[in-house]
Amino acid sequence: MEEQTIKTKKPSLFGMIFQPGEQFERLRERPVIWLPLILLSILGTVIAVLTVLNVDYSTLPGPAMSAEELELTKMFGIIFGGLGGLFGTSIGFLVVAAILFGIAKIAKSSVSFKQMFSLIIFTGFITTIGQLLNQLIIFAIGGDPYVMLTSVNSLIGADGVLGAVLGVFEVFQIWYYVLLALGLMKVAQLSKPAAYTIAIIFFILGLIVAAIGGVFEGIAQF
């Protein structure tokens, strides 16, 4: 009776922090999309705006700007950053869900796209709260918005490719990948080796993307 009660309840975003396994069981029975997606899109907008506010535009490479130009640049940054956070969050979840849904289907999983989309949204909650926490603290102390305080690079302070790669080794990011593997096992019914292999591959892809970003950052500084 108790097991049936758990399965018929809607999954909780905040339950992902302390009871992720139970939320994945609920999610498989009752995948939820719209309310969590709207909430995370709003949080993504807040994170984007905070990031822009935390940037010191006077230190950016390029010709020096007047006070008026700096304010105008920041205003446009807030507008476009906010729009990017609002729409980019949902688009990002959708793309990742589509990729993983395709992989799951190749692996003969019976998971539906709605279940997979819901899984990605709920696991994405972990990285979202991590980014929000970091940007709020950075806003309070005046730190670098591009260096997560919960990452290895916050201790080392490396620049360029090394700094970008070390930034991927971050508490909430690693937590996310562990939960992703767990979710693929419980929701998509993939084997443990398959689920963790997929999570590790996505982590490695994240390292590659970060390294490429670090290369372009180094070029931009010249």
Helices and strands as residue ranges (DSSP letters): H 2-8, H 15-18, H 20-29, H 34-54, G 57-59, H 67-106, H 113-141, H 153-156, H 160-168, H 171-186, H 192-220
